[in-house]
Amino acid sequence: THAVAAATAGGPGATGAPASLPDALADRLTADGVALHRPDLGVLVAAVPDDAEARAKTRAEVEAVDDEAVRLRTAVKSRDGFFTTFCISPYSRYLARWCARRGLTPNQVTTASLLTALIAAGCAATGTRPGFVAAGALLLFSFVLDCTDGQLARYSLQYSTLGAWLDATFDRAKEYAYYAGLAIGAAHGGGHDDVWAPALGAMVLQTCRHVVDFSFNEANHDAAANTSPTAALSDRLDSVGWTVWVRRMIVLPIGERWAMIAVLTALTTPRVVFYALLVGCALAACYTTAGRVLRSLTRKARRTDRAARALADLADSGPLAEAVSGSVGRRVPASSYSAPFWAALAAASLLVGPLFADNGGTWWAVLQAAGYAVFAGLAVAQPLKGPLDWLVPPVFRAAEYGIILVLAARSGAPGALPAAFGLVAAVAYHHYDTVYRIRGGTGAPPHWLVRAIGGHEGRVLAVTTAAALWHDQGFTIALTVLAAALAIAVLIESIRFWVSSGAPAVHDETGEPA
C-alpha cells in the first residue's frame, strides 16, 4: 500500500516523466530493494497503453501473435538433453497437438509409452536379430511418447497428480523391464549368454547415480550462503553455447541413454549393451559426483533442518539403525565429516568380505551385516547437516544393492540373479517413491512402512542370513519371496498415497550437468 501511494504521488525516486501505475509501482519496489521477477515475454505482448493511439497499436500487436505457435513452442521444456532437444522435440510437439485434437489425455499417452516399452522388452526377449531390431525401434518410439505426454499436458493444460506419478514411475518400470527382456533374450538366443549380472549391475549403477542427484539437490535445496568457486565456473562454462550441450550429454540423461540402448540393441548383443551402459553410467557418475563433492567442499552453505530431515528420510534407516542411533550414536563424538565416514565404514564392512574373501553365504557375512547395521546407525545419529552428508544415502544404496548382487552372483544358485534383479527393482521403487514424495512437499513414506520392510540395514541382514541358511534353489526362493513381499507392501501404500493425496509428483530427469 505504501509503495502504491508513493508511486501514484510521485514519491522518492520518481522522475519527471509520467509513468503508468504498474511501471511506477515496479520502480518504487526496486528502489526499496525488493527483487522483482521480470519474465521474458518473447513474442508475447504486455503493455499498459496511455492513450487511444497506443491502445490501438498494442491491440494490433496482440492480435498479430500466433497463440497456437506459442502454445506449441512452450509445450517443450526449455532445458533438456541434446538428443531430446534436437532429435525428438522438433516433431513430438506436433504429435502432442495431434493427440490433443483427438481428445487423448496425457495419462493415456503415458500408458501407451509403457505398453510400447513392454512390447519392446518382449521383442528383445526373443533373442533373435529381428527381435532385437524391433526392440530398439520400439524403445525409441516409447521415448517419443514419453516426451509427448508431458508436451501434451503443457499444450492442453491437463495437469494431474496421478499423471505426474505415472510418468515418474513408468520411466523406471520401462527401463528395468527392458533390461530384463535383454537378459532373457541373451539366455534364449543362439549364444545362450547369461547377462543377468551386468543387467543388475547396470540397474544398480543407474539407480545410485539418481540417488546422488536427489541427495545433493535436497541437501542444497534451501541452503543459505550457497555459493562456491566451482558453481561460478559452471556458470561461465554455460555461457559458451557448445559446452552446455557437451556437459549435458556427459551425464548420460534419459534421452541419450535410451538412444544408445536402442541402437546397440539393434546392432550388437545384449552383453555389449550392458557393458556400454556400465561404462557410460560409471563415467557419468564419476563426473557428477566429483563435481558435487568439489562444490560441497568449497562452499560455505548453512543447511536447514528441512534438508537434514530429507537426507534422513532418504537414508531409509530401519529399526536396527534407529536403535543404535538412539542408544549409542548420541554419545559418539561428531564432526562435520563423521556421517560419511561411518557410512563408508559400514559399506566397507559389508562388501569387503564377500568381494575379496569370498565369504558370502557364510555366517561371517551375517556378522558383517550386523556390523553394517551398527555403523549405519552411527552415520545417522546426528542431523545430516555436514558438507558431505548428502553422500550418506547413495553409500547406503550402493551397499544394499551391491550385497544383493554379489551374493546372488557368487551363490551359483539357478535363478538367483533374476530373483535378485526383482528384489533390487522392488527396493529401488521404494527409494524412488520416497524421493518423489519429498520433492512434492509431503515428506517420506509413513514410518510404519519403513519399519515394516526393515530399512536398508534390516534387508541387508535378511539377505545375508538367507544366503547362509539356504543354498542353491532355496536361496532363489528366499529372494523371490522377499521381492514379492516388498513389492506388494510398497506398491499398495504408494498407489493409495498418490491416488488419494493430491500431492504433486516432481520428476525431472533432464540433461543437467553437475
N, C-alpha and C positions, 0 to 999 in steps of 0.2 A: 504493500500500500504506500509506504514511504517513497519507494522508487517510482511508482506511478505518479504520485503527487509531484515529486521533484522533476520528473521528466516533462510533465504537462505544464509545470510552472517555469520551466527553463532554469532548473536548479544548477548546482555546481557541475561544471563540466559541460554545460550547454553551450552551443555555438550560436552564432547569429543566424545561420541558415535554418529555415523551417525544416522539420523532420516529422515523419509520421509517428504515431504513438508507438507502434512496435519497435521502430528503429530507435526512437528516443529512449524507450524502456531498456532496450538491449544495451545502448551506450551507457545508460546510468548504472545498470548492473555490472557492466565491465569496469566502470570507474570505481565501483565499490569492491572490486576484487572478486566478483562471482564468475566462476568459469562457466562459460556458455558453450553448448554444443551447437555448432552450425553445420548441419548436414550438407553434403554435396548433392545439389539438386540434379546435376546432369542436364538432361534435356527438358526436365520439368520446369515449370514456371511458377514463381511465387512472388507476388508484389502487392503493395497497398497503394494503388494509384490515387493521386491528389485531385485530379480534375477529370472532366469528361474525355478529353483527348487521350490522356494516359490510360484511362479506364478502357477505352476502345482498343488502344494498342495492346494492352495486356490481355484483353479478351481474345483478340486475334491470335496472339502468341499461344495462349492456352489451347485454342481450338486447333492450332496447327500441330500440336503434339499428337503423335500416333500412340494412343493409350495401349492398343494391342501390342505394339512393338515393345513398349516399355515393360508391360507385364511379362512378355515372353523373355525379355533380356534379364529382368530381375528375378525370374524363376530359377536362374542358375546361380549357385553360390559364388561369391566374389573371390573366395580363397579356396583353391582346391589343387589337387595334384596335377602334374603335367599331362599325364595320359588322359585323365578325366576332362581337363580343360580343353585340350586340343583334339582329342580323338573321340570323345563321347558326347560332351555337352553341345557341340555345334549342331548335332541332329537330334539328340534325345529331347531337347526342348520342344521340338516340333512333334515328337511322339507324345509328349506330355499334353500339348494342346489338342492333339487328335483324341487322346483319351478323355480330356475334359469335355470336348464337344459331343462325345458319345455317352456321357454320364458316368464314366468309370470313376471310382474313388481311389485315393492313394493306397488305402488298405488292400484293395483288390489287386492293384499293380504290385504291391509288396508281396502278396501271396503268390502272384504269378511268377515273380522273381525267385521265390523259394522253390516252387514246383519245378521251374526250369532248371535250377541248380541240382535238385534231386534227380531229375531225369539225366542231367549231365553225369552225376555220380553213378547212376545206373549204367550209362553207356561206358564209362571208364571201367566199371566192374566186369564188363565182358572180357577184358583182356585182349581184345583184338585191335589191329590198327584202325579199321573203320570206326570201331567204337571209341578209340582214343581221339580220332579226328572230330567225330561228332561231339564228344565230351568237351573238347576245347572250344568248339564253336558255340555250344550251348552255354558254357560257362561265361563266355564273353557277352552273349545275349542276356544272360541273367544279370550281369553287371550293368548293362544298358538299362534294364528295367529297374535295377536298384537305384540308379541315378534318376530315372524318370519319376519314381514315386515321390521323391522329395520335390522335384521340379513341379510336378502336378499339384502337390499340396500348396506350394508358394504361388503358383499361377492361379489356382482356383480358390485360394484362401481356405482350404479344408485342412485345418489342423486338429489333431486329437491326441490325447494321452496314449490311447491304445495304439494308434498308428506309429507314434514315435517309439514306443516299446517294441512293437513288432519289427520295425526297421532295425533297431539296435540288436534285438535277439536273433533275428533271421540271418544277419550277416555272419554271426558266429556259427549258426547251425549249417549254413550253406558251405562255409569253408571246411568245417570239420567233416561234414558228410562227404564232401568231395575228396578229402584226404582218405577217408575210409574206402570210398569207391576205387581210388587208385591202388590202395593196398590190396583190396580184394582182386582187382584186375591183374595185378602183378602176380599174385599167387595162383590164379587160374589161367594165366596166359601161357604161351608156349615155353617161357623160361622158368615158370614156377618159382618166381623170385619172392622171397619173404622180406617185405619192406615195412612191416609194421613198426619196427624200432625207429627208423628215420621218420616215418609218418608221425609217430607220437613225439619224437624229438622236435620236429617242426612245429607241432601244435604247442608244445611246452615253451619253446623259444619265442614264438609269436605272442603267446599269452603273457609271458613275463615282460616282453617289450611293452605291451599295453599297460601293465601294472606300473612300470617305471613312469610312463607318461601320466597316468592317473595320479599316482602318488606325488610326483613333483608338482603337478598343477594344483592339487588340493593343498599341499604344504604352502604354496605361494599364492593361493587364490586371493587372500585379503591381507597379505603381509605388509607391514609398514616399512618404509625405507628400503624398498625392494628394487635396488639398482645394483649393477655390477659392471666392471670393465668389459666382461665378455658379452653382456647384453648390449652394450654400446657398440661393440664390434659387430655383433649380429645385425644391428640396425644399419650400420654402414655397409655391410655386405648386401643387405636387402635393397640398398639404394642403387646398386648396379643390377640392371634388369636380369641378365642371364644367370647371375648367381642365385637368384631366388628360386628358379626352376631347378638348378642343379642341387641345391640344398633340399628341396622338397622331394626330389627323386631319390636322393641318397637314403632317406629314411624308409624307402620302400612302402609307401602308403598302399591302401587297398587297391587302387586302380592299377598301379604299376605291378603290384604283387599278383593280382589276378590275371593280368595280361601275360606276365611271364609264365605263370602256371598253365594258362590255356595254350600258349604257343609251344611250350616244351612238352605238354601232354600230346599234342598232335604230331610233333616231330621226333620225339625221343621216347624214353621209357619212364615208368613211374619212379624208378630209383634215381634217375638223373633229375627229375622234377624235385624230389625231396632233398637231394644234395644241393641243388641250386637254391632251394628255399633256406636250407640251413646256413649256407654261406652268406646269402643275401641278408637274411634276418640277423645273423651274427654281426656282420659289418654295420648294419643299421643300428643294432643295439649298442655296439661299442661307440659309435659316433654320437648318438643321442645321450647315452649315459655319461660319457666323458664330458660332453658339453654342459650337462646339468650339474655334474659334480663340480666343475670349474666355477660355474655361476654360484653355486651354493657356498663354495669356499671363499669367493671374492666379494660377495655381497654381505651387507650388514642388516639383513632383514630381521624384523621382530615378528615372530609368528604368533597367531592368536589362539585362543582356546578352541575356537571352531576348527582350525587347521589341525590342532593336536587331536581333537575328537575324531575328525575324519580319518587321520592316519591310524588311530587306534582301531577304528571300525574296519579299515582296510586290512589291518594286521590279522583279523579274524581269529582272535585268541579264544580258546575254549576253556573248560573248567580247570584243566590241569595247569595251564599257563596262568590263569587267574589266581589259582591257589598259591602258586609260587610267588607271583607278583605281590599278593596281599600279605603273605606271611614272611617271606624272606627278602623280596626285592626292595621293599621300602627301606631296609636297613643297609643296603649295599650303597657305598658312595657313588654318586652320579657325577658325570661330566658332560660336556657338550657332545661328546662322541661316544658315550657309553652305550647307547641304544644300538647303533650299527655294529659296534664291537661285539656285543652279546649276540646279536642276530647272526653275524658272520661266524662266531664260535659255535652257535647252535647248528648252522648248516654244515660246518666242517665236521663236527662230532657225529653228525648223522650220515654223511656221504662218504667220508674218507675210508671207513672200514669196508663197506660194500664195494667201493670202486677199486681200492688198491690192495686190500687184504682178502677180498672175495669172501667176506663172512656174511653176506646177505643170506637170508634163510636160516640163520642160526640164532640162538638166544643172545649171542653177543650183539647182534643187530638190534634186538629188542632193548637191551640195556643201553645201547647208543641212542635209541629213540627216546628212552626215558631221560637221558641226559639232554637231548634236544629240547624236550618239554621244559626242563629246568632253565636252560639258558634262554629259551624263548620267553619264559615268564620274566626273567631278569631284564630282557630287552624292552618290555613294555611296562616296567614297574614305575617309571617316571613319565610325565607328559612328554609327548614326542614333539618337542619344540627346537631341538638342536638343528644345526645347519645341514646335517646329512641324515637326519632321522627319517626322511622320506624314503630312504633305501630299505628300511625295515620290512615293509610289506613285500617288495619284489624279492628280497632274500628269502623270506618265508615261502613265497610261491615257488621259487626255484628249488628250494629244499623239498617241499612236499611233492611237487610234480616229479622232481628228479628221482627221489627214492622209489616212487611207484614205477617209473621207467626202468631203473636199474634192477629192482627186484624181479620184475616181470621178464626182462631180457635175460637175466642170469639164471632164472629158475629152470628154463628149458621145458616148462610145462606146456602141453599143447593148448593153444588158445589163450595163453596168459597175456600176451601182448595186446590182442584185440580187446580182451576184458579190461586191461589197464587203460587202453585208449578210451573206452566208455567211461571208466571211473574218472579219469582226468577231465573228460568233457563235462561230466556232471558237476564236478567240483568247480571247474572254470566257469560254468554258467552261474553258479552261486556267487563267485567273485565278481563277475561282470554285473550281475544284478545288484550287488552291493554298490558298485561304482555308480550305476545309473540312478539308484535311489539317492545317494549322497549328492550327486550333481543336480538332481531335481529338487533338492532342498528338503527332503523328507527324512533324512537320516538313514542309517543302516537297517537291514532286516531285523525283525524282533530278536531280542536276546535269547528267548527260549529256543528259537530255531538254530541259532549259532551253537548253543549248548547241546541241543538235541543231536546235531550232526558232528559234534565232538570238537569243533575248532580244528585248526590245521595240525596242532600237535597231537590231538586225540586220534585223528585219522591216520597220521603217521604211525602212531603206536599200534593202531588196529591192523594196518597193512603189514608192518614188520612182524607182528605176532602171528598173523595168518600165514606168512611165509615160513615162520619157524614151526608152526603146528602142522601144516599140510604141504605136501609136495605133489608134483605132477598135476593131475586133474583136480585135486582138492583145492589147490591154490587158485586155479582158474575159477572154480565155482565160488570161492570166497570173494574174489574180486568182482565177479558178476553180481552176486547178491548185494555186496556193498554199493556198487554202482547203481543198481536198480533202486535200492532203498534211499540213497541220497537224491537221486533224480526225482523220485516221487515226492519226497518231502519238500525239496526246494521248489519244484515246479508248481505244486499245489499252492504253496504260500505266495510265490511270485505272481502267478496268474490271478489269485484272489486280490492281491495288492494293486496290481496295475489296472485291473478291470474296475475296481471299486474306489480307488483313492482319488482319482482326478489329478494326481501329481504329474508334472511334466517329466518326460524321459529325455535326458540330454545325451545325445550320442553324436560324435562328430569325428570320425577318423579321416582326417584330411591329409594333405601333404605338408603339414607344418614342420619346419626344422626344429632342432633343439634350441 
